[in-house]
Amino acid sequence: MTQPSIPLSPASSPLADEYAAIARGDHAAGARGTIRFAVSTDDPTEGKGDLFVALGLARALRAEGWGVDMWPIRRWAEDVPADTTVLVSMIESFVPGLVPVGTATVAWVRNWTAQWASLPYLGEYDAVWASSSIAAEELARAVGHPVEVVPIGVDLDLFTEEQGDTATPRTDRTVTTVNFWGARRGVQDVLQQVAPVEPIIWFAANVEHVDPAPGVELRPAVPYFALPEVYRAAAFVVDDVIAPAAEFGTLNSRLYESLACGALPVTTCALGLDELGLAEVPVFTDAPSLERALAMPAAERDALAARLRSVVVERHSYAARAAQVVPSLDAAVARAATRTGPRDPMLRWAALQREVLREVERERDLHRSGVEDINRRLIVSEEAVAVLDRARRTAEQGQHDARIERDALAVRYDALTHSAEFRVLDKLGGVARALRRRG
């Protein structure tokens, strides 16, 4: 039987407005100082994961007395403001050469661990946080000192199991919110073959470029603040961990967020679940194993989701993360306070050159996009020309054939009118017409 529809539209809320205010810099001042997060963007409508992780922790740190602000890529060629107490880098391509010497720096390695570990300036950070123990070991070898494990988490004020009077009730449907950014995701091959009782609803960025499949119902991505409503209405949430993250067990926000809303995630990566207390999360590797997980009886599923949700609520909120990292932040600030003199001039040069390179890459991508667009239009034009050319040739051939047929008929008509038979018949016809007149 078809279940009720999974909701699509988010509603504006005070919490969404609070996130937007933090992103705008409205809460940059705080009694303990200002923490800025180096992120890809400060625009929540772009749907970038690093921004929402930063905003989630920032909101919790604000409750701890910190001022919080974002430092987006578009400003990375500028000197970081002098009033910055701590700069937390969320992206490995940020080079901390334009950070004031007295500002503490933290590298929060959420994923892409191998790339972070290869950075020649990773040791310049006052603290390094990893998302798993395996990642921490890899990073510790790179920096030569212990690395703290600080996984990402979930905002329990946003991702809740409670539903309002008008909310859609939980269904037996399965959803996934895995986005498509151009590189094929491993889960796509599985979803091409899966055959659940009802199609999996896939909310995907760039959904128009995702190959359809019989077992999948494709829909456009929903905004971040609509995700809780989607998860509250679903029974299962299919998760997909990219290979660079799976290598080190650095897991997705989707894991925590779906559980916080009472839905059961089914993921592609077992590594890292145990240390989070989430070892019971179902794992799949192919279409049959995914189908088996989704066939779990409702009572068993609900009991498992409730057990795992209690772990998330107890251990993985951003409030818990903020309480955990405050000592690390205080130690980093104390370390920065002992520094004298400017930062390494080579690091400053590297930061500026990195931003020049980033701008060149952006222009290259725009140029390539323009060339690809022109090529697409040329292909369409060429196809249209080919169609028109075929139509012209068909029309010319039809005209040619019609002329031949007309000329043949004319020759035949001329031959008939000059034949002896025609003259006799014509005379007989004249006699008949005369007789009719006389009659």
HULINDA-V659050 format. One record per backbone hydrogen bond with DSSP energy under -0.5 kcal/mol. CO is the residue of the C=O (numbers start at 1). NH is the residue of the N-H. If there is no record, write none. Layout:
co,nh
CO,NH
CO,NH
This chain:
co,nh
13,17
14,18
15,19
16,20
17,21
18,22
19,23
20,24
21,25
21,26
22,25
25,28
27,68
30,33
33,67
34,36
34,85
34,86
35,69
36,38
36,88
37,39
37,71
38,90
39,73
42,44
43,46
44,47
48,52
49,53
50,54
51,55
52,56
53,57
54,58
55,59
56,60
57,61
58,62
59,63
60,64
61,64
61,66
62,65
65,32
67,35
69,37
71,39
72,75
73,76
75,78
81,84
83,85
85,104
86,36
86,88
87,89
87,106
88,38
88,90
89,108
91,94
94,96
95,97
95,98
96,99
98,80
100,103
104,87
105,126
105,127
106,89
106,108
107,109
107,129
108,110
109,131
112,116
113,117
114,118
116,119
119,122
121,124
122,125
127,107
128,148
129,109
130,150
132,136
133,137
134,138
135,139
136,140
137,141
138,142
139,143
140,144
140,145
148,130
148,150
154,156
154,318
155,158
155,159
158,160
164,167
173,235
173,236
174,201
175,238
176,203
179,181
185,188
185,189
186,189
186,190
187,191
188,192
189,193
190,193
190,194
200,202
200,217
201,176
201,203
202,204
202,219
204,207
204,221
205,180
206,209
207,210
213,216
215,200
216,218
217,202
219,204
223,226
223,227
224,227
226,230
227,231
228,232
229,233
231,234
233,171
235,264
236,175
237,266
238,177
240,242
242,245
242,246
243,247
245,248
245,249
245,250
246,249
248,135
249,251
252,255
252,256
253,257
254,258
255,259
256,260
257,261
258,263
259,262
263,265
264,237
265,282
266,239
267,284
270,273
270,274
272,276
273,276
273,278
274,277
278,281
282,267
286,290
287,291
288,292
289,293
290,294
291,295
293,296
297,301
298,302
299,303
300,304
301,305
302,306
303,307
304,308
305,309
306,310
307,311
308,312
309,313
310,314
311,315
312,316
316,154
317,321
318,322
319,323
320,324
321,325
322,326
325,329
326,330
327,331
328,332
329,333
330,334
331,335
332,336
333,337
334,338
335,338
336,339
344,347
344,348
345,349
346,350
347,351
348,352
349,353
350,354
351,355
352,356
353,357
354,358
355,359
356,360
357,361
358,362
359,363
360,364
361,365
362,366
363,367
364,368
365,369
366,370
367,371
368,372
369,373
370,374
371,375
372,376
373,377
374,378
375,379
376,380
377,381
378,382
379,383
380,384
381,385
382,386
383,387
384,388
385,389
386,390
387,391
388,392
389,393
390,394
391,395
392,396
393,397
394,398
395,399
396,400
397,401
398,402
399,403
400,404
401,405
402,406
403,407
404,408
405,409
406,410
407,411
408,412
409,413
410,414
411,415
412,416
413,417
414,418
416,419
419,423
420,424
421,425
422,426
423,427
424,428
425,429
426,430
427,431
428,432
429,433
430,434
431,435
432,436
433,437
434,438
435,439
